Structures are given as structure tokens and as C-alpha cells.
């Protein structure tokens, strides 16, 4: 509402009324400008907080961590079966392939982020990133949090299977190993039995303990 340094002051009644109107107009314009900038920011912040609370209210969902074909197909398969799924990513995807309410941004190795994602009561935590080391850290964080559901880790390099077993993942899925095994079975003429495929696709923690 400043109208100068005081070296020039209105003398007449009309001049004083003009200055008063300038003060009122200046305050109005300033307040309108601030509200136009601040209100949308506050609304966005409140929406994120409310969405976070909504996610924390989940009691039977699967937490999918990853942004690749395996994560996408798993999400679609779960949703097709009317099962709740929340996708946790470190950054926004270039192309969003999940519902907006099923997306959360954060570091999956951070315990606070996992808590906000509802990992402590999730039916399963699926570490499906393309990097085996990142998946291992996610499983360690999930175990530290005491996730009651299954912990699933994807392995791209067959050499890392034993390490994932030692970490304690309940299920280990290795598309690379599965593809080689299925190809060998087909070429050798062996029967592609369902149980055999499942055993190759998923390596249980118990099997690792036996070895």
C-alpha cells in the first residue's frame, strides 16, 4: 500500500481521496495476484495429502514396484481379476499405463515411503525393476518393515538367483531363465507340464534353503 516516501504528500481533499483509492486498488490487486498463485498450490498439496491418506486406507492390495513390461502386465492381470494394485515408481512415467489413483511416486527402498504405500498390510510386494540390485534392496526394505504378504523379486541375470534366495524373497521370477528352460524343453521334445513351468518360473525361498 506504499504511495511514496513522504516527500510529496496530498494537500487537497481530492488528492487525498485519489491516494486512498490507489492504496485500496493496490492492496486488491496484490491480494488477487497472491490468491491466483497460492490457492492452486494449496489445492494441489491438499489433494496429494488426501490421496496419500486414501492409499494408506488400503487393506488388501498388491504393491508393484517397477516400470517395465513385466510390471505393466502384472498390473493389468491383477486389475482384470478385480484385485487392488498400487504402482510405486521413483519418477513419473513418460507414458502412464495405470490409473492415476494407483500411482505413487517415491523411493521404494525408503521405509517411510513403503509405509505410505501400505506395504505393512499389503498382500504382496513385487520388486519388478529391471535392475537386480535395486530389487534386492527393495526386498530387504520390505523384510525390515515386516510385510505380511508375499515378497516377489524379478531377476534378469540368472547369476543373481542365489543372492535373491539368500535375501529371503518368498518368490523369485526369472523370465530369462524361464525362456531358456522352455526353449530347451521344446527342442528336446519333453512335455511342457504346468507344474514344471511354474517351478521354473517361480523359485521359492524354501528351495533356496535346501540348496
Buried (B, 14 or more C-beta within 10 A) or exposed (E): EEBEEEEEEBEEEEEEEEBEEEEEEEEEEEEEEEEEEEEEEEEEEEEEEEBEEEBBEBEEBBBBBBBEEBBBEBBEEBBEEEBBBBBBBBEEEEEEBBEEEBBBEBBBBEBEBBEBBBBBBBBBBBBBBBEBEBBBBBBBBBBEBEBEBBBBBBBBEEEBBBBBBEBBBBBBBBEEBBEEBBEEBEEEEEEEEEEBBEEBBBBBBEEBEEE
